[in-house]
Amino acid sequence: MILNYSWAVWLAWLLGAFFVVDGVLNLVGIKPVKNSFKRWNLPSWFHLFNGLVQLVTGLLVLWYPTRPLGLLLGALICLAIFAILARHRDWGHFPPSVILLIVILVDAWGLRLI
């Protein structure tokens, strides 16, 4: 029964869905994403690379045997985002990334991975 899963499993599914949707949006190359990447002086193809990495991350998080690897990759993505934002002093984009990292860490803790 689906209701018998722990909150950490539900959170992992939400994180996986988030990364899959975000990956697809990056692959499609919606204008706000492309504009942000351009503002940060990233190559024009970066949205494709980012989308693929996020899509893979989401799929890894969704599949139980690879969930720890997916959560680790998600945390590394957050750290890369922090580096880009700090380099360009784009402090307004920090809060969502910090929240995402906290949610990943809480889920890893809930799944007893850390």
Sine and cosine of phi, psi and omega as CSV:
sin_phi,cos_phi,sin_psi,cos_psi,sin_omega,cos_omega
0.00,0.00,0.71,-0.71,-0.10,-0.99
-0.92,0.39,-0.43,0.90,-0.02,-1.00
-0.97,0.24,-0.17,0.98,-0.02,-1.00
-0.99,0.13,-0.04,1.00,0.00,-1.00
-0.98,0.21,0.51,-0.86,-0.01,-1.00
-0.96,0.28,0.27,-0.96,0.03,-1.00
-0.87,0.50,-0.53,0.85,-0.03,-1.00
-0.93,0.37,-0.58,0.81,0.05,-1.00
-0.93,0.37,-0.69,0.73,0.06,-1.00
-0.86,0.51,-0.69,0.72,0.00,-1.00
-0.90,0.44,-0.62,0.78,0.05,-1.00
-0.89,0.47,-0.66,0.75,0.03,-1.00
-0.89,0.45,-0.66,0.75,0.04,-1.00
-0.90,0.44,-0.68,0.73,0.04,-1.00
-0.89,0.46,-0.69,0.72,0.03,-1.00
-0.86,0.50,-0.71,0.70,0.03,-1.00
-0.89,0.45,-0.65,0.76,0.03,-1.00
-0.85,0.52,-0.75,0.66,-0.04,-1.00
-0.92,0.40,-0.60,0.80,0.04,-1.00
-0.90,0.44,-0.75,0.66,-0.01,-1.00
-0.89,0.45,-0.71,0.70,0.01,-1.00
-0.89,0.45,-0.62,0.79,0.05,-1.00
-0.89,0.46,-0.70,0.72,0.03,-1.00
-0.89,0.45,-0.69,0.73,0.02,-1.00
-0.88,0.47,-0.61,0.79,0.06,-1.00
-0.93,0.36,-0.67,0.75,0.02,-1.00
-0.89,0.45,-0.65,0.76,0.04,-1.00
-0.91,0.41,-0.54,0.84,0.04,-1.00
0.98,0.18,0.77,0.64,0.02,-1.00
-0.88,0.47,0.49,-0.87,-0.16,-0.99
-0.84,0.54,-0.72,0.69,-0.01,-1.00
-0.86,0.51,-0.59,0.80,0.02,-1.00
-0.92,0.39,-0.75,0.66,0.00,-1.00
-0.88,0.48,-0.63,0.77,0.02,-1.00
-0.90,0.44,-0.67,0.75,0.03,-1.00
-0.89,0.45,-0.71,0.70,-0.01,-1.00
-0.89,0.45,-0.61,0.79,0.04,-1.00
-0.91,0.42,-0.68,0.74,0.01,-1.00
-0.88,0.47,-0.52,0.85,-0.01,-1.00
-1.00,-0.02,0.19,0.98,0.04,-1.00
0.87,0.50,0.57,0.82,0.06,-1.00
-1.00,0.00,0.47,-0.88,-0.03,-1.00
-0.88,0.48,0.41,-0.91,-0.07,-1.00
-0.89,0.45,-0.42,0.91,-0.01,-1.00
-1.00,0.06,-0.06,1.00,-0.13,-0.99
-0.88,0.47,-0.52,0.85,0.01,-1.00
-0.89,0.46,-0.52,0.86,0.04,-1.00
-0.94,0.34,-0.72,0.69,0.04,-1.00
-0.87,0.48,-0.75,0.66,-0.01,-1.00
-0.88,0.48,-0.69,0.73,0.01,-1.00
-0.88,0.48,-0.68,0.73,0.01,-1.00
-0.90,0.43,-0.70,0.72,0.01,-1.00
-0.89,0.46,-0.68,0.73,-0.01,-1.00
-0.94,0.35,-0.61,0.79,0.05,-1.00
-0.89,0.45,-0.72,0.70,0.04,-1.00
-0.88,0.47,-0.67,0.74,0.03,-1.00
-0.85,0.53,-0.74,0.68,0.00,-1.00
-0.87,0.50,-0.69,0.72,0.01,-1.00
-0.91,0.40,-0.62,0.78,0.05,-1.00
-0.90,0.44,-0.64,0.76,0.00,-1.00
-0.93,0.37,-0.60,0.80,-0.03,-1.00
-0.94,0.34,-0.52,0.85,-0.06,-1.00
-1.00,-0.03,0.87,-0.50,-0.14,-0.99
-0.78,0.63,-0.75,0.66,-0.06,-1.00
-0.89,0.45,-0.43,0.90,-0.04,-1.00
-0.96,-0.28,0.12,0.99,-0.05,-1.00
-0.83,0.55,-0.71,0.70,0.01,-1.00
-0.86,0.51,-0.66,0.75,0.03,-1.00
-0.90,0.43,-0.66,0.75,0.03,-1.00
-0.89,0.45,-0.67,0.74,0.03,-1.00
-0.92,0.40,-0.62,0.79,0.06,-1.00
-0.90,0.44,-0.71,0.71,0.03,-1.00
-0.89,0.46,-0.63,0.77,0.06,-1.00
-0.88,0.47,-0.66,0.75,0.04,-1.00
-0.91,0.41,-0.63,0.77,0.04,-1.00
-0.91,0.41,-0.59,0.81,0.08,-1.00
-0.87,0.49,-0.69,0.72,0.03,-1.00
-0.87,0.50,-0.68,0.74,0.01,-1.00
-0.90,0.43,-0.61,0.79,0.06,-1.00
-0.91,0.42,-0.64,0.77,0.06,-1.00
-0.88,0.47,-0.70,0.72,0.02,-1.00
-0.84,0.54,-0.69,0.73,-0.02,-1.00
-0.89,0.45,-0.70,0.71,0.00,-1.00
-0.90,0.43,-0.71,0.70,-0.02,-1.00
-0.91,0.42,-0.65,0.76,0.01,-1.00
-0.92,0.39,-0.65,0.76,0.00,-1.00
-0.87,0.50,-0.60,0.80,-0.04,-1.00
-0.98,-0.19,0.13,0.99,0.04,-1.00
0.79,0.62,0.67,0.74,0.00,-1.00
-0.99,-0.16,0.95,0.31,-0.13,-0.99
-0.93,0.37,-0.39,0.92,-0.02,-1.00
-0.91,0.42,-0.40,0.91,0.00,-1.00
-1.00,-0.04,-0.02,1.00,-0.01,-1.00
-0.92,0.39,-0.73,0.69,-0.11,-0.99
-0.80,0.60,-0.72,0.69,0.01,-1.00
-0.89,0.46,-0.60,0.80,0.00,-1.00
-0.93,0.36,-0.62,0.78,0.05,-1.00
-0.91,0.42,-0.69,0.72,0.02,-1.00
-0.88,0.48,-0.68,0.73,0.02,-1.00
-0.87,0.49,-0.71,0.71,0.01,-1.00
-0.89,0.45,-0.66,0.75,0.03,-1.00
-0.88,0.47,-0.69,0.73,0.01,-1.00
-0.89,0.46,-0.66,0.75,0.04,-1.00
-0.88,0.48,-0.71,0.70,-0.02,-1.00
-0.92,0.40,-0.64,0.77,0.04,-1.00
-0.89,0.45,-0.66,0.75,0.01,-1.00
-0.91,0.41,-0.68,0.73,0.04,-1.00
-0.87,0.50,-0.64,0.77,0.05,-1.00
-0.91,0.42,-0.70,0.71,0.00,-1.00
-0.89,0.45,-0.52,0.86,0.04,-1.00
-1.00,0.06,0.05,1.00,0.00,-1.00
0.88,0.47,0.63,0.78,0.05,-1.00
-1.00,-0.05,-0.37,0.93,0.06,-1.00
-0.75,-0.66,0.00,0.00,0.00,0.00
